[in-house]
Amino acid sequence: MAALSGSVNCEELAEFQELSKGRASRDRVRKNCRAQTSAVVKILREERGKNLDDLRLLKQLSKGQMKLKWIQLELNVEEVVNDRSWEVFNERCQIYFKPPKTE
């Protein structure tokens, strides 16, 4: 990212409110997906515990667990990206612009 000069560039970045809303929306979707997938995995575990010979259940459980891991990885990556974005924004624009606290 090129160095920002003056308040004009930082104010242009001030569209962060829209970015924040988008991030919050994506975060809600991912967390909802994680919760739903977690609930499905829990049910599959319970069913699998009752019927250890059902390979279909084992396959479904394995897929559900893998999906849950991918969702968690996605949440972790998004958190790192968000943290780094705020860090860069604050380093370069703190003199010119103070974003309202939303997080």
Beta strands, then each sheet from edge to edge (+ up, - down):
end
